[in-house]
Amino acid sequence: MKIVKNTLLLALISLVSFGADAQPTYFMPGEDLPHEGTWLQWPHNNLYGPFYQGDVQSTFVGMANALQSGENVHIIAYDANHQNQIIQALNNASVPMTNIDFYIYPTNDVWVRDNGPIFVFDSNDEMHILDWGFNGWGNDSPYNLCDPIPGMISSDLQIPSVDLSAMILEGGAIEHDGQGTMMATSSSVTHSSRNPNLTEQEIETYLTNYMGFTNFIWLDGVYGTEITDMHIDGFVKFANDSTIVTMNTADLTYWQVSLADQSTLINATNVNNEPFNFVAVPLTQNDVVTTYGNNLGYKGSYCNYYIGNDVVVVPTYNDPNDNVALGIIQSVHPNRTVVGVDVRNIYEYGGMIHCLTQQQPEASEFVGMNEVAPANVLNASLHPNPVSDVATVQLSEELTGKVTVRIFQMNGQEVTQHQFNTVSTNTLSFPVSNLADGMYLYQVEINGDLSALQRMIVQQ
């Protein structure tokens, strides 16, 4: 199985932990980091009638086929008979089955991005599954079978889960850069249909403690515009930690994104107050027409794509702009192969590729620092943490020699260093007042000996 690796970045990310309170803290890796696999909830006929599975199944076959060469594909089937139907559909399409497996869980619908597990790591690099509450997009659709899915997966994979049922959160309602910045619409997260008893600040506290987000970009959104109440992943995609894929002004307006929200989007900055790069992809040129001739009366978005290990799976609509969008997205992801999958029929039911997928990170990529800089004789700890003006590192023993303290951003870029010439001490103090609030890592070097990278949280 081919894996796209960036060892330094992954090792750095593995150390993320946020929050100064007593609650456990967790971090959600970016979608562009290596996956163990991708989860799909396969369509069945129990909710929408006898023709639904046949109408939309080709989209799922296309996704499974695109993804299986680079990662595992975990397919959720309703029952054993449904699993057999899925296997037959995959075999009929000559999809290799080596990296495909099955889990039997009854479901209401297919949108695993929203009801499925969200995989995070704690401060000890151990994987957990977040089990947020799910109420069918504000009680707009049946959800009794989909809501328990994260707990079932947790039990079967023996990955501990975190019960967060006190807060409703759909995975498609958030986009994040993997470095602490989250973007969402209030209409699909903080609205009373989701969390009537939580304030925006309380919601942010949840998201900081359990997903590592510290920089919140809230668009108003439009409640009631469609079943998701304007999920952000319909028109915004963090391609990586510096690039946002979205639409041009005219297409955002067509998508009912207000001018105020467009301004908030375009002026967004990361945790270091740095602007993002923006890449615009068009909407479809024409209104989407299903394969069975139903004109939906509205255009389709290409922003709702999914980043796999070696492919980027992009929704297509048999439209003249398909190739235009695929080319633009390929330029944003030069190290992956962009694959278009026809979503015309599933789009009639409200979603596209990103809505139908959920990544499971590669756990082995988040353990230890040995491939980067093995911890050896130095044992350093930071007190206090978070820090504001001055950070103080305590060494396990008094050492003599030239000392360098290096500070890194979470993407591995060194931002500053402090040098101490010929010291004999077990305490090092250095200023951090020039650093923006956010997550950093520090490393101490004495006479060529390195400490392990350690987390440092700056809160001015």
N, C-alpha and C positions, 0 to 999 in steps of 0.2 A: 504494500500500500504506500503510495507516494504521499509524503508529508512536506508541506512548505514550512521551513524552520527559520527562525531568527533567534538563535540561542540566547544572545545577550538580552534582547528585549524580553523574551519569555522568562528568563531568570529574574530580571528586574521586576516584572509584573508579579511574579510569584510572591513577592514580599509585601504586597500592598495590604495595609490594614488601616482603617480609619476610625476616628471617634475617640474622644477622651473619656466617655462615660464607661459604666461597668458592663454594658451590654456587649455580647459577642459582636465582632465586626467581620465583614465579609467583602469580597471583591468579585465583580463579574467581568471576566476577560472580554476583550473586544471580539466581535464576530470574525474578524480577519485573522485571528490567531488559530493555531492548529486545533482541529477537532478530533476527538475519538470517533464521533459519528454524528449523524443527523436523524432526528425523529420526525416521522410522518404519521398522521392519523388518517388511515385510508377511508375513502367514502363508502357508504353503504346506503341502502334504500329505506332505512327505518324512519327517517325524518321527512324526506322530501318526495317519497313515492317511488314507484317501480322503475322509473327510467333514469333516476339521478345517477346512480353508480356508473351506468354505461355511458352517460353523457359526459361525465367529468373525469373518468378514470385515466384517460390518456395523458392528462396533465401530471398525474402522480407517477405513471409509468415513465414519462419523460424525466421527471425529477430524479427518480430512483436510478435510472440509467445514467444520467449525467453525474451523479454523486458517487456511485458505487466504486468507481475506479480509484478514488482518492481517499475514501473513508468508509466506515461502516454506515449502513442505512438500517435504522431500527423502525420497523413498521408495526403500528398498532392496528390489529384486526379485531372486529367485533366479537367473533367466535371462531370455532375451528372451521366451520363451513365457509365463512368469509375468508379465512386464511387460504383455504384451498382455491377459492376464486381468484385471490390476489396472485398466488403462485402461477395459476394458469395464465393470467393476463401478462405477467412478467415473462413467462416462458414463450408465450405467443409473440412477444416483442423481442425475443432473443436477448433478454437482459441477463448478464452474468449474475449468479446468485451467491458467489463466494462470500461477499461482504454484506449480505442482506440477512437479517434475522427478524423474528416475529414475536410479538407480545400480545396476548389475548386480554383485552380490556374492553368492555362495552363502552361506547361513546355516543354522544348526541350528534356531534358534527366533526368537521375536519380541521378546525383552526387551532392546531397544536401550539402555534406561537402564542396564543392568548391564554389557553387553559393549561398548557403543559408545564413540564418542569423547567425551572431556570437554575442552571448550574453555576455555583460560585465556589470560591476558595476562602478558607479562613486564614488567620494569621500564621497558622502552622502548616499552610499549603495543603490542607486536607479539604477534599471536595464535599460540598453539601448541596442539597436540593432545596430551593425555596419553594414553599407551598403557599403562594398567595391565594387570597379568596378570589373566586370567580363566580359572577352572578349573571352570566349570559348577556354581557354588554348592557347592564342596567335593567335586567329582567325583560329584555326584548326577545329572548330565545330560550328554549329549554337548555338546562345546564346540569341537571342532577347527576348525569353520568360522567360528564367531562370534568367537573370540579374535583373529583377524587383522584384523577389520573396521576398527578405528581407523587402522591403518597403511595400509589401502587408501584410506580417505577422505583421509588426509593426503597420499598420493601424488596422488590425483585433484584435490584442491583446491589442491595445492601450498602447504599449510600445514605448517610443520615439526612433527614429532612428537618427543615425549620418551619414550624407552624406559624404562618403569617395570615391566617384567615381573618384577623381583625381588620385587615386592609384589603380592599379589592384592587387588583392590578392585572391588567392584560399585558402580555409581553410586547404586543404590537403597538401599545400606547407609548412606548419609550424608544428613543434612539440615543446611543451614547458613543463616545469616542474612545473608550477603553482607558482613558486617563483621568476620569473623574467628572467629565462634563456630560450632562443629560439634557435632552430636549424632549418636550412633550406638549400636548395641548391640554389646557385645564378642562376643556369640555369632556375629555375622555378619562381623566384621572381624578381631579379634585371635585368634579360636579357631584351634586347630591345623589344622582342615580348610582354612583359608585361608592362614595365615602361620605355620607351625610354627617357622620359624627367626628370627622377628622378635619382639622384646619390644614391649610397648605403647609404651614411650618411643621406640623406633626407628620404630614406625609413626607416632607423632605427629610425629617429625622429618620423615618423608616428607611428611606432610600439611601441615606448616608450610611447608616449602620449595617444594612444588609446587602447593599450593592456597591458601596464605595463611591457614590456620587456626592460631590461637594459643590459643584457649579451647576446651577439650575437655570435653564432657559425655558421659560413658560410662554407659549403662545396661547391666545385665548381659545382658538378653535371655534367650531360652530356646533352646538348641541343639536342633535336631531337631523343633521344633514344626511346621515345614513346610519346603519346599525351600530357602527363603532363610535359614532359621534366625533368623527375626524381624527382617527389614529394618525399619529405623526408619520408612520412608515409608509403612508400612501404618497407622500410628497417630499420626504426628507430621508436621506440615507447618509450615515457616516461611512464613507468608503474606507477611511483609516483615521488616524488621530489628528490629521491636519486638513482633510478634504471632506466637504459635504456635497453630495450630489442632490440636486433639486431641480426645479423648473424655472423658466424665465418669468418675468412679471406677468405677462399676458396669460400664461398657462396657470400660474398660481391663482390669479384672479378667477379664471374659469373654474378652478378647483375649489372656489369659495374661500380662499385664504385672504383675509382682510389686508388692506394696505398697512394697518398697524402691525399685524402679525408678520407681514413681509419685511417690514423694517426691523422688527426684532430678530427675525431669522438672519437677514443679511448682515446685521451688526453684531452677531453673536461672536463671543470670544471664548477661548479655552480657560483652563484654571490659572494660566499665567497671563491672562488678559491679552492674549495674542489672537488676531483674527484668523478665521478659517479661510482656506481656498474654496471657492465655489465653482462647481461645474453644472451647467444646465443641460438637461435632456428634454426633448420635446414630449408632449403628449402625442397620442396617435393622431394622424391626420384626419381620420374619419371616425364617426361613431362606431362603436364595436358591434359587430354582428356575429352571433354564435354560429357554430357549424351547422345548426339546424335552422338557420335563417331568421332568428329572432333579433331584430335591431334593438339594442339596449337603449339607444337614444342619448348616449354619452360616450366620451372618449376614455381611453385607457392610459394608465400611468406606467412608466418603465422604472420609476424609482423604487418600487417594491420588489427589489431583487435580493438574492441570497448569496453570500460569499462562502463557498466551500473551500476545501483544502487546495484543490488544483483547478477548480472551475468556479465561475460566477454564473449562477442560473438566473436568467432574466426573463420576465414575462413578455410574450409576443402575442400579436393580435391579427396576424395576416393583413398587416397594414403597411403602406409605403414607408412609414417612419420606423418600422422594425429595424431595418438595417442601419438607419441613421443612429438610433439609440444604442444598438449593439456596438457600433464602432466607437461611439463616445465612451461607453462604459468600459470597453476593452482598453482604451487609452488610459483610463484611470486605474486599471488593474493589469498592468503589463506582464506580470509574472503568473497570471492565471489565464485559462482559456474561457472566454465568454460563450455560453451556450444558451440559445433561446428555446423556451418551452411555451407552447401555445396554451394560453389561459382563457380563451374566449368563453368557454362554457362555464368554468368555475367563477369567472368574473361576474357572471349574472347573479351569483349568490353572495357577492360582496367582497371578494379578496383575490389576491394574486400569490406570487411565489413566496415572498417573505412571510406572509400570513400562514402559510402551509408548512413551514419548517421550523425546527428548533434545534440549535446546536448543542452538542455535549462536548465540552473542551477535552483536550488530551491531557489527562491527569499527570502522566509522566513528565510532561514538559514543564511542570510547575513545581518540581521537587528539587531543592538544593541549588547550590551555586558552583558545583564542582567544575562544570565545563567553562566557567568564566573566571573565577578567582577563588580557589579553594581556601577556606578559612584555615589558617595554620596557627602560629604562635600567638596571634593577637586576639584578645577577647575584649571587645569594646561595647559599651552601652551608653545610651543617651538619656540624660536626665535634665529637666523634665522633658516629656514628649506628649503633647505638642509643645513647641517652643515659639517664642516671639522675637525678642531682640537678640539674645545671646544663647547659643547652644553650648552645652558642656558635655564632653565625652569622658566617661570614666573607663580607664584601662584596668585590666585584671592585675597587672603588676607594673612596677616602675621600670621604664625602659629609657635608655639613653641613645640619642642619635638624632638625625634629621627626620622631621615628621612632616607628612603632607596629609591633609584632610581634603578629600574630593567630594563634591556635591553633584549629584546627577538628577536630571529629570527622570520621570518614569519611563520615557521612551529610550533611555540609555544615553542621552546627550549630556555631557559634562557642562555644568553651568558656571561653576566657580571652584576654586581651590584655595586652601589656606596652608601656608608653609611656616614651620617653626624650626629654626636652626639650632641644633645642638641643645636639646632640652633633656632634662632628667626629671621626669614627672610621671604620674599616672592620671593626670587630669589635663584635658585640653579644652579651651574655651575659644569660640570664634563667633563673629557676628552673622546673623541671618536676616537682619532688618532690610537688606536689599532684595530679599526674595519675596515673590508674591505668595499669598496663601495657597496652600496645596500640599501635595504629596511629593516627597523627594527621597533619595537614598544617599547615604554617606558611606565613605570607606576611609579607613586610616591606614597609612603606609609608614613604617619605620624601618629604615635601612633595608628596603626591599621586601620586608615582610608585610603581608596584607591581612587586614581584618576582613571578615565577611561583610558584604553589603548589608546595611541595616536601614530600616525605615526611619524617616524623619518627617514629622508633620509640622508645617509652619502655619501658625495662626496669629497674625499681627493684631 
